[in-house]
Structures are given as C-alpha cells and as structure tokens.
Amino acid sequence: MPDQTLTDRRDRAARGASRRSGRARRAGAAIAVLIGGAGPGLAACPQELAVYTDRDKAASIEFRPVAPDEAIYTGEFRVLFSQNGIVADGIVMWTDGVPRPTGIVMHDCPEGDVTGAELAACTIWQGVIYAIDAAGEVGLLPREGPAAERLLLPDFGPSVRHSALYGADGISIVPWDVFEISGCQE
C-alpha cells in the first residue's frame, strides 16, 4: 500500500474530528475558560490532559485523550475562545521523514466526506507545535508523558485574526502564540 500523504491523513482525521465538533460546540458554550497558576501538581499532568491559556486569557487549549481507534492522529484538543464561547477542534499528527508534531485547528468543518477545498475553508491554523520548558529551551510537543510547561503555536494569533472566526459575530480579541499550562483535567 503506498504511503499516505500528510494531506490524505489530515483529510481523514478532519472528517473524524468534524463528527465530534457538534458535541464540542455544545459543550464549549457551557464551559468557562480554565485559568489559574501553574502549581506543583501540574508537573505530573500528562500531556493528553493538559490545559493551557494564553497570557491575555483570550483562549485556552484543552488536550483530550485520543480514542484507541483514532490511529490517524496522535493528539486531540479543543481551543476555547473566551469571547462568545467559540470552540475550535484541533488534532496533532506526527509527520513522516523528519518527525514534527503538526497541529491543525478547525472550526465548523462539514461532516462526512469533504473535499480538500472544504477542509481548507474551515482550517483556522496549521503548523508545528513546539514545547518550551522552564529554562526557555524549545523542543517538540511531547507525544506522551508529562505535559509541556508552555506551548508555542507559531502565527496562531495572526491566523485567527485572518480567519472566519474574527469579526462582529465571532471574536475580536486575538490570542497570543504562546500558551502556558494552567490546569490538568483529572
């Protein structure tokens, strides 16, 4: 069987995530953005349960465990925007060749079989997710194990600003590209 391209894997993963997006929107409307200081208990938090918040608390990222049957991608998360209760779905896929954790954030993707153009229209951001430790060293998002202290999503804020999320019915406060651990879902 030929190797799947990142685009093929992204398309299949997005279709799976889009089925869950309705649940995420309904749940996100009722969930307030989790905020708080990084305490000693957060050091033991696994990456799949970590919660991160940007410095202005405009958005938070909540990682979720990936179901065993979702082998297409290695991580799943939601981005909760504090303004207007908007929720976007995210996935993490490790690239082949030079391994990098590629994150994709999507909002209101159609369900079922979708075209590449439809996926492009609902993709808010795509890029490598970097981890930053307490000493300021930059590495890659851990596949598993203890959660990173901070995440860097390069150009996330500008991508949100130029997306369909931004505007009168959406958000007007653009998040930063750096998110600090703020909680652990237990």
N, C-alpha and C positions, 0 to 999 in steps of 0.2 A: 504494500500500500504506500503511495507517495506521502512524503512529509506534508503535514498541514501547514499552511502559511499562518502568520500571526493574524491576518485579516480573516481567514476562514475560522480560526479559533475564536477570534473576537466576535464574529457574527453569531456563532453557535452559543457562546457564553452570553451575549447580549439578549438573545431570544429567551434563554433561561432566566436571566435577571429581569427581563421585562415582564415575565409572568408574575414575578413577585413584587413588581413596582406598585401595583394597586394596593397590596397589603401595606407596603412601606408608606405610601401616601396617607392612607387612613391612620396608621399608627403614628406617623410623624406629626400629624395635625394635633394629636393629643399629647405628644411628648415635648417637654421643655428641653432646651439645650442644657446638657450637663456641664456644670462648671465647678471648679474647686481647685485647691492646690495639690501639687504632686507630693504625696506623703510617702512614708516608708513602705506602706502596704502596696503601693503601685509598682515597686521594684519587682515584685513577684507576679505581677499581672502577665498572663500570656498574651502574645500579640493578637490572637484571634478574639480577645475580649476587651481590648484596649479602647479607650475613648480619648480623643484629642480635641483641643479647642484652639482657635487662632487667638492672637493677642487682644483683638478688639471684641472677641466673643461674637463675631458675626456669623461664624459657622463652627460646627463640630463634626468630627468624623467618628463613627461608631463601627468598629470591626465586629464581624459576626462569624461564628464557626461555619465552615463550608460543609455541606452535606456530603457524605461519602460518595454518593452517586454523581456529584458535580465535579468530576475529574478534569473537566475542561480548564478550569481556573483554580488557582491555589488560595485565593483570598476573596472575601466579600465584605463590603462595608456600605454604610449609608452616610451621606453628607446632609446634615440638618442645618438649614439656614435659619438663624434666629428671627429674621424678619419674615412675616407672613406664613410661617410654618411650612416652608417649601422643603421637600425631601428629594434628594437625588440618589440614585443607586450607583454603586461602584463595585468593580471587580479588579483583581490583581492576577496577572498571568506572567509567568516567567518566560522570557524569550529563549529560543534555541540559540546555539552558537555561543555568543558571549552572553551569559545569563544576566538578565536585568529584570527586576520586578516592574512590569509595565502596568500602570493603573489606568483605568478608564472610568470616567464619571458620566452617567447618562441620566436624562430626565424625560419622562413621558415618551418613552420608546414604544412603538406599536408592538402588539403581541403577535405571536405566531411567526410564520415565515415572513421575513422582512428583507428588503434589498439593502445593498451597501449604501445607497443614497439615503434611504430612510434612517439607517443607523448613524450615518454622518450627521444628519439633521438633528438627531436627538443627543449626540455626544457633546458634552459640555467641556471636557478636558481629557487629554490623553498624554501620558508621559511616564518617565521613570519616577518611582517613589524612593526617596532617599531617607535614611535614618541618621540622626545627629545625636551623639552621646553627650554626657555631661562635660567632657573635655573639649567639645566642639568638633570632634572628629566626624567626618561624614562617611557613611557606608551605605549599604543597601538595606531596604526593608527586610527584616528577618522573615524567613519562611515559616518558622515556628520558634517556640521558646519565649524568653522574656521579651516584653514589649519594648520598642524603642522609646527613648525619652522624648524625642521630638521627631517630627516628620517634615520633610521638605518636598513640596509638590511644585516644581518649577513652573512659573507662569500660570498658576492656578487662578489667582486673583484676576489678572487681565483676561483670561479665558472666560471666566464667569461674567466679567464686565461686557464682553462682546458676544454673549450668548443670549438665547431667548429668555433666560431666567431674569435678565436685567431689564427693568422698565417699570412702568406705572403699576402693573398688576403683579409684579414679581418682587425683586429686591433692588435696593438702591445702595446698600452698604456692601462693598466688595471685601471679601475676606483676604487675609494675608496668605502667603505661600508657605509659611512655617506654622505648624500646629504642635502644641505641647501637650504631653499626656496630662489628662485632667480627671481620669476616673478609670474604673475597671468594672465591667459588668459581671457580676458573680451570680 
